Amino acid sequence: MSKKLFTFKHVSGWMLLTMVVTNLMTGQTAYASYDDNGIISEDNDIYEETEDVGQEIADFAVQYVGYPYVYGGTSLTNGADCSGFVQTIFSLFGYSLPRTAAEQYYSATWKSLDALTPGDLVFYGSDIHHVAIYIGDGQIVHAANSESGIKISDMYYSTPYAGGTYLY
């Protein structure tokens, strides 16, 4: 079990994420702060205990609802496309995903749509042109398009092609 600390601050129009992880069995602590420029800093604020990284990923991703969609983008605050959004969210949890939706699909462990759990991915189109993060209860969070930006949708807003996971 670990205790995780997440702090969010707006600094000169930038979103700053600080993450502190403490292993409750060993007492070891690791921390890092990131913003869109890669700046590192330290801070302490709100504690949250969890054992489910998939739920953590889903909860974390939902915080970016309302931010813009930008084709080719990977910035959570300045704009991301669907695969850039997924790639960046997962990278903050230590996962290295490929850049495009199709590449993410082919490198994921495929999973039945009825077996999805929070943090899994949902892929759309037989040519895999869209990807979203499953957040539970039939809902996804995704960088939808330039009109809607990052938003929550029913996973069947369009027919899903497949499910996948990077969480083992």
C-alpha positions as CSV (number, residue, x, y, z in Angstrom):
1,M,0.0,0.0,0.0
2,S,1.2,3.5,-0.7
3,K,0.1,7.0,0.2
4,K,0.0,9.5,-2.7
5,L,-0.1,13.2,-2.6
6,F,-1.2,15.3,-5.5
7,T,-1.0,19.1,-5.6
8,F,-2.3,21.2,-8.4
9,K,-1.5,24.9,-8.8
10,H,-2.0,27.4,-11.5
11,V,1.2,29.3,-12.0
12,S,1.3,32.1,-14.6
13,G,-1.4,30.3,-16.6
14,W,0.3,26.9,-16.3
15,M,-0.9,23.9,-14.5
16,L,1.7,22.5,-12.1
17,L,1.4,18.9,-10.9
18,T,3.3,17.6,-7.9
19,M,3.2,14.0,-7.0
20,V,4.6,12.5,-3.8
21,V,4.5,8.7,-3.3
22,T,5.3,7.1,0.1
23,N,5.6,3.4,0.5
24,L,3.9,2.7,3.8
25,M,5.8,-0.5,4.3
26,T,9.3,0.9,3.9
27,G,8.7,4.5,4.6
28,Q,10.6,5.5,1.4
29,T,9.3,8.7,-0.3
30,A,9.7,9.8,-3.9
31,Y,8.4,13.0,-5.4
32,A,8.4,15.0,-8.6
33,S,6.7,18.1,-10.0
34,Y,5.9,18.7,-13.6
35,D,4.4,21.5,-15.7
36,D,4.2,21.9,-19.5
37,N,7.7,23.2,-19.5
38,G,9.1,20.3,-17.5
39,I,10.0,22.6,-14.5
40,I,10.7,20.8,-11.3
41,S,9.6,22.1,-7.8
42,E,8.5,20.8,-4.4
43,D,5.2,21.2,-2.5
44,N,2.9,19.5,-0.1
45,D,-0.9,19.6,0.2
46,I,-3.7,16.9,0.0
47,Y,-3.2,13.2,0.8
48,E,-5.1,10.4,-0.9
49,E,-4.8,6.7,-0.2
50,T,-5.3,4.2,-2.9
51,E,-4.3,0.7,-4.1
52,D,-5.9,0.9,-7.6
53,V,-3.7,2.7,-10.2
54,G,-6.4,2.3,-12.8
55,Q,-8.9,4.3,-10.7
56,E,-6.1,6.8,-10.0
57,I,-5.5,7.3,-13.7
58,A,-9.2,7.7,-14.4
59,D,-9.7,10.2,-11.6
60,F,-6.7,12.1,-12.6
61,A,-7.7,12.3,-16.3
62,V,-11.2,13.6,-15.4
63,Q,-9.6,16.7,-13.9
64,Y,-8.8,17.9,-17.4
65,V,-12.4,18.0,-18.7
66,G,-12.9,21.3,-20.3
67,Y,-9.4,21.8,-21.6
68,P,-8.9,22.2,-25.3
69,Y,-8.4,19.6,-28.1
70,V,-5.4,20.4,-30.3
71,Y,-4.6,18.0,-33.2
72,G,-1.1,16.6,-32.6
73,G,-1.0,18.1,-29.1
74,T,0.2,16.4,-25.9
75,S,-0.3,19.2,-23.4
76,L,-3.0,18.6,-20.7
77,T,-3.6,22.3,-20.3
78,N,-2.8,23.9,-23.7
79,G,-4.4,21.1,-25.8
80,A,-4.0,17.5,-26.7
81,D,-5.5,15.1,-29.3
82,C,-7.0,11.8,-28.2
83,S,-3.8,9.8,-28.2
84,G,-1.7,12.7,-26.9
85,F,-4.1,13.0,-23.9
86,V,-3.8,9.3,-23.2
87,Q,-0.1,9.2,-23.6
88,T,0.5,12.2,-21.3
89,I,-1.8,10.9,-18.6
90,F,-0.2,7.5,-18.6
91,S,3.3,9.0,-18.6
92,L,2.6,10.8,-15.3
93,F,2.0,7.4,-13.8
94,G,5.2,5.9,-15.2
95,Y,3.8,4.2,-18.3
96,S,5.4,4.8,-21.7
97,L,2.8,4.5,-24.4
98,P,3.3,5.1,-28.2
99,R,2.0,8.3,-29.7
100,T,-0.9,7.4,-32.0
101,A,-4.2,5.7,-31.2
102,A,-3.4,2.8,-33.6
103,E,0.1,2.3,-32.1
104,Q,-1.5,2.3,-28.6
105,Y,-4.0,-0.3,-29.7
106,Y,-1.4,-2.6,-31.2
107,S,0.9,-2.4,-28.2
108,A,-1.9,-2.8,-25.6
109,T,-3.1,-6.1,-24.1
110,W,-6.5,-6.5,-25.7
111,K,-9.4,-6.7,-23.4
112,S,-13.1,-7.4,-23.8
113,L,-15.3,-4.3,-23.7
114,D,-17.5,-6.0,-21.0
115,A,-14.4,-6.6,-18.8
116,L,-13.1,-3.0,-18.8
117,T,-12.1,-1.4,-15.5
118,P,-11.2,2.2,-14.8
119,G,-7.9,3.1,-16.5
120,D,-8.3,0.7,-19.4
121,L,-8.5,2.1,-22.9
122,V,-11.4,2.1,-25.4
123,F,-10.5,2.2,-29.2
124,Y,-12.7,3.4,-32.0
125,G,-12.9,2.7,-35.7
126,S,-11.6,-0.4,-37.5
127,D,-8.7,1.8,-38.5
128,I,-8.2,2.8,-34.9
129,H,-8.6,6.5,-35.3
130,H,-9.6,7.4,-31.7
131,V,-8.8,6.3,-28.1
132,A,-10.3,7.1,-24.7
133,I,-9.7,6.3,-21.1
134,Y,-12.5,4.2,-19.5
135,I,-13.6,5.8,-16.1
136,G,-16.2,3.2,-15.1
137,D,-20.0,2.9,-15.3
138,G,-19.9,2.9,-19.1
139,Q,-18.2,6.3,-19.3
140,I,-15.0,7.5,-20.9
141,V,-12.9,10.6,-20.8
142,H,-11.3,11.7,-24.0
143,A,-10.0,14.5,-26.2
144,A,-13.0,14.5,-28.5
145,N,-12.6,17.2,-31.1
146,S,-11.8,20.9,-31.4
147,E,-15.4,21.9,-30.6
148,S,-15.8,19.8,-27.4
149,G,-12.2,19.5,-26.1
150,I,-11.6,17.0,-23.4
151,K,-14.9,15.7,-22.1
152,I,-16.7,12.7,-20.6
153,S,-18.9,10.6,-22.8
154,D,-20.9,7.4,-22.8
155,M,-18.5,4.8,-24.2
156,Y,-21.1,3.9,-26.8
157,Y,-21.4,7.5,-28.1
158,S,-19.8,5.8,-31.1
159,T,-19.4,2.0,-31.6
160,P,-16.2,0.9,-29.8
161,Y,-13.9,-1.3,-31.8
162,A,-12.0,-2.8,-28.9
163,G,-10.7,-2.5,-25.4
164,G,-7.2,-2.6,-24.2
165,T,-5.0,-2.2,-21.1
166,Y,-1.5,-1.3,-20.0
167,L,-2.3,-2.1,-16.4
168,Y,-0.9,-5.4,-15.2
